[in-house]
């Protein structure tokens, strides 16, 4: 029975395994998924997690619960030797081991792309993982708690200044949700006013959201400005040392919350493989998702998602390739499963082709943006379209119901604004009050009997005897 090894359990990897279970009969192939996380993160919902509109657990999908016939290994693939058909698996606990395979599917995804800007690696936080979204939300609410106890001044201004770097879809959505959350928090902090909060987005290009028309992007900029969120176009971040953000325009902003969303790059894991990569570090694949080298097709190797340079045969992609987003990764995973099943049965695979029907963005409750061809919308209708699309796009009906339930309860009961602090040190409260064994008593040194330590005339006198007083004394 051939073994199919899927490296990465994100959109493309999860859907490949999920659909292979559907297309392959029992005993036709063994499916193994290896990912350092035991769940798929639905990244379009990360901004809504930041804003408190979606419960964090509902924005992830358990691999083990929904991949019924797949072996799920929670670990990292640290090396691939395709010529020998082996991959090295490195768990968090224990020793690495090699696994053999017949077919490999590389869907390792992407990581945040950063630049060597002083202070960014130490001060900023990304928005690629559910843990990052939760941390951003907690930091905002914790900063409000701290600022409410301080008088006006530089220290309070720093706590209430929030900065996002990157004006793509992810950056704008996160920025708008952060602004929306802060506006909701002001209702329960009478010590603070709207003018006390400061929101800044830094974008190196002369526009935001290249996926929508220039006219629609201008409407989004106007909406953000009306809500008290300032966008710096044609501006670069030059330093973030100690939270002091120096801009290329000469401005300086101090903040404890700096969110980095300025692009992604293919997983660095590809550096430890003998599979062919292109100049940007992505896996080289054909339109049918088979890996292709200088000498032609690499037998038994497939790739999809953000880690792969998938040709966009519709002509709509940037540089001739599919853009790295969830819309493509999900559909590539479905096509990949069909193609692998076809080749196992001696049939020919088909090319991946997807016409982009449009783009939707959520900018906080009641605010959204939509673009399809020349049609662009902003406002409540676009916001409803965003929620409708992603509410149906998240995998499994179980998660769809939970997410839509979040939205309904939020509409009825309002936004949940309770922070969960000390996630990085959950034992702090227990440690503060936990009883500990008393230290062992130290023996006192023997006192030397010298005459200078005795009272005058005490020579030859015995030590005094003290009577213990009775209860009635």
N, C-alpha and C positions, 0 to 999 in steps of 0.2 A: 504494500500500500504506500503510495508516494506521500511524503511529508511536505506540507506547505508551511514555510516559516514566514510569518508576517512581523516585520520589525517596526513597531509603533502601533499604538492602539487609539490614535486620534480619529478624525473624521474618516480619512481614506482607509486606514487600517481596520477600524471598527466595521465600516460598511462592507469592506472586502470580505472579512470573516463572516459577518452576519448574512450576507447574500450567498456566500459559498455554501453555508449550511442549508440554504434553500435550494440551490442549483445542483448540489452534489448529493448522491444517495449515500446512505450509511455504508462504510467500507470502501468508498471510492477514493477517499484521500483523508489523511490526518491533518488537521489544522492546528497550528500553534501560533499564539500571539504573545509577543514579548514587549512589555512596556514598563517603564519605571513607576507609572501610576496605575492603580487598578480601575481607573475610570476614564471615560471620554469627557473632555471639557467642551461645552458648547459655547465657544468664545463670543459669538454675537450677544450673549446675555451678560457678559462680564460688566459692561457699563451699567446695566440694570441692577446687578448685584451691588455695585458701588453705590447706586442711588437708593438701595433698600427696597426695590420693587420686586425682586425675585429672590427667594430663599437660596443661599449658596448651594445647598445640597441638591436642589432641583435643577441647577444649571449643569450638573454632571450626570453621566449615565454609567452605571455599573457594568463593567465588562463581564464579570462572572455571572451576573443575574440574567443577562440577555444573550450571551453566547453559550448556548446550551451544549453544543457538540464540539466546542473549541477548548483546547488546553491553554489556559491563561497563566503566564509566568510573569510575576511582578519583579522585574529586574531590568538591567540595561544590557543592550548588545554593544559590546565595546570593540569588537573586531569582526570583520567578515572576510573569509578566504573563499571566494566563490570558485576558484579553480579546484579547490579540494572539497567544495560543498560543505563547509563548516562555518559556524559562527560561535564566537565566544560570548557567553552569558555571564554577567557579573552581578550578583545579588547584593543588596545592601548589607546583609549579614551572611557570612560564609565565604567559601572559596569559589573562584570562577570555574566554569566548566565549558566544554565544547559540545555543541549540538550539531548533528548532521541533518541535512535536508536535501530534498530533490528540487524544490522550487522555492525561491526567495522573493518576497514582496517587500520592498523598502518604502515605508510610509512613515518615516521618522519625524516628519513635520519640520517646524522652524523654531528659531529662538529670536529674542529681541536683538536687533542690530544696533550696536552702539558705536560711538567714535571715541578716540582717546582724549576726551574733554576732561580737564582736571575736576575732580569732585563728583562726577556723574556716577562712577562705579560705587562710591561710598555713600552718596546721599539720595540718589534717585531710586524709584521702584518702577518695574515694568507693569504691563497689563496683558500677560499671556496665560496666566494660570489663575485658578479660582482663589488660591491662597493670596495672591497679590490683590485681587479685587476686594476681598474681605479686609485685608490690612489697610487699604486706602480708605475704605468706609470707616473703619475703626479710628484711624488717625484723624479724620475730619471731625468726628464726633468727640473724640478725646480732646482735640484742640479747642473745641467750643467750650467744653467743661473747664479747661484751664483758663481760657481767655475771659470767661465770665467772672473769675475771681480777681482779675487784674484791672488796674486803672488804665485809661488810655495812655499809649506810649509805644515805643519801638518793640517791646517784648510782646505786647498784645497784637500789634500789627503783624509780626512775624507768624504768630500762631494762626492768624486769620487770613494769611496770604497763601493761595494755592496755585501751583504752576503745572501746566501740561506742556510737554515738548512734542510736537508733531501734529500736523493739521490734516491727516488723513481721516478715513471714516472712524477708526478706532479712537483716535485722539479727540475728534470733535464730539463723538457720542459720550466718551468718558467726561470730557470737559463740561458738556451741557448737563449731564446727570449730577456731577459734583455741584454745579451751580444750583440745580434744582433741590438737591439735598440740603444745601446750606440755607436756602430760602425757607425750607420747611422747618429747619432747626431754629431759625430766628423767632418763630412763633412761641417757643418755649424757653427762650432766653431773653427776658425783658431787659437785662443789663446790656445787651448788644443791639446794634442797629444795622440796617442794610448797608450803610456807608462804611461800617467797620470791616466788612468782608471785601476781599480783593481777589479777583480771578484773572489769571493771565495765561494765554496760550501763545507759544512761540513757534512760528513756522518759517522755515528758510526760504520757501518759494513765495511767489507773489499772489498765491491763491490757496484756498483750502478745498478739500474733497474733490480731487481730480476726476472721480467717478461720475460726478454730476456736472451739469452745464454751468458756465460761468454765472449766468443769471440766477440759477438756483443757489449757487454758493454765496452770492451777494445777499440773497434773502436770508440765508442762514446767519451770515455775519450781522445783518441788521437785527435779527431776532436775538442773538447773543448780546449785542450791545444794549438793547432795550432791557435785558435782564441783568445788566451789570457785569458782563463778562467781556474782557478786552482781549482782542486778538492782535498779535504783533506779526505782521507779514514782512517778508524780505528781511527777516531777523534771525540771527543765529545765537545759540547759547555758547559762550566762550569759556565759562568757568562756573562751577557750582560748589566750590570749596566751602565747607562748613555751612552749606545751605544758602550762601550768598551767590545769587545767580547774576553773572555779568553778561550783558547782551552786547551784540556787535554794534548796536546803536549808541552805546555808552551808558545806557540805563543800568541800574542795579536794583535787584529785588531780593528780599530775604524771605525764605520759606522753610517750613519743616516738612512740607508735602510736595515733592517734585515727581511727577509721573512722566515716564519716558515711553512714547508710542511712535517714535520716528523710524518705523520700518522694521522688517524682519529679514533674516537670512536662513539658508538651509542649515539643518542640524550639522554641527561639526563632526558628528559621528562618521560621516562619509570619508573623512580623512584617513580613517583606519580600515579602509576596504580596498580591494583590487578592482572595484567596479568603476567604469568610466564616468568622469564628471566634467562639466563645462567650466568656462572661465569664472563664473560666479559661484562655483562650488556646489551646483545642483547636479543631481543625477541626470545623465543623458538618456532620454527615452524617445521612442517613436510616438506617433499619434495613437497607435494601438496600445501604448503603455508598456511595450517590451523595451528592455534596456538595450541600447545600441552603442557599440564602440567603433573604433576606426576600421575594424575588419568586418563590420556588420552586426547582426543581432547576437546578443549574448544569451545563449540558451539557458533557460531556467531562471531568468532574472527579470523582475518587473518593478515598476516604480510609479508612484502617484502622489498627489498632494503637494504641499509646500516644498518638500525636499527635492522634487523632480521638476525639470524643465520640460513641461508638457507642451508640445506645439499646439497653438490655437488655430485650427484649420478654417475657422470662420473669418479670420482676418481681423478680429476685434481686439486681440490681446496686445499687451505692451511688448514691443520688440519681437512680436510673432509668437509669444508664449502666453499661456493662461496665467492670469494674475493669481497670486496666492491668497485665496479666500475660501470660506466654508462652502460657498455655492459650488465651486469647481471640485473641491476635495470630496464632497459627498457624492457627486455624480461620477467622478472618476473611480471612486471605490465600487460603485455599482457596476460600471462598465468593466472594471478590472476583474470582478468576480465572474462575470459572464464570459470574458475572454479566457480566463484560466480554465474554467469548466469546458469551454469549447476546445482548447488545445489538448486537454486530457482525453477528449473523445475523438481526436484526430481532425477537428474542424478548424477553420481559420478565424483568428480574432478580428474584431472590427475596430475602426478608429473611434477615438473619443471625440465627440462633437457636441458643443452646447452653445446655442445662441443666447447671449445675455439679454434677458427680457427687461432688465431694469435694476435699480438699486434703491434700497430703502434704509433710512437711518432714524433712530429714536433719539430725541434731544430732550428727554424728560417728559413727564406726564403732560399731554396736551400739545406737545411740540414735536414735529417730525419733518423729514424731507424725503421726497420721492422723485426719481428720474427714470423715464422710459422713453428712449429716443429724444424727440424734441419736447416732450411733455414733462414739465417739472412742477411739483407741488410742494408747498410747505404748510405747516399748521396741523390742526387736529386730524384732518382726513389722512394726511401722510403718516401721522403717528399711529392711527388705527391700522393703516395698511402695513406698517412695520410690525406691529404686534400680531396681526393676523398671519403674516408670512412666517415669522419666526416661531410663533406658537404652533404652527403646523409642521415646521421644518425640523424641530428638535426630534431626535430619534425616540421611538417607542411611544405608544399611547399612554403608558404609565407616566412618562415625563410630561407629555403634552397636558394631561389632566392636572398634574401638580402645578405646572407653571401658570396655566390659565386660572387655576384656583387662587394662586398668589395674586394675580391681577384683580380678580373679583373681590377678594377679601381686602385688598388695598383700597379699592374703590369704595367699599362699604365702611371699613374701619379706619382708613387712613394709612399713611406710611409708617412702617415700624422704625423707630429712631433709637432703639436700645442698642448701645455698643457692647461688644464683648472684648474686654481688655486683657492684657497680659497673655495673649495667645502664644507669644514667643517664650514665655516662662510661666506655664500654667501651674507650677508647684510653688510659686512665690507666696501665695496666701497661706498654704499649708505649712511651708517652712518657717514663716514668721512666728507662728504660734505653737509649733510642734515641740513637745517636751523632749529633752535630751538627757542622757545620763550625766550625773554630776561628775566632775573631774575627781580623780583619786586624790585623797588628802596627802599633802607632802609632809614628810617628817621634819619637825623643827630641830634645828641644830642644838646639841648639848651645850648648856651654859657653863662656862669656865668659872670655877670657884676662886675668885680673887678677892682680896681684902678691900680693894677700892670699890667693889660693888656692894659691900656690906655697910650697914649703919654703924656709926661709931659706938663702941662698947658692946657690939652684938656678938663678939667672939664667944664661942662656947654655949650660946643659947640655942635651944631647940626651936624647930619651926612652930609657929603658932597653930593652934587647932581651933577651927571655927565650927560652932554648932549649927546644925540645920534648923531653921526656925519651924515651929509647928504651925498647923493650919490656923490656929487662933491668934498667932502673933501678928 
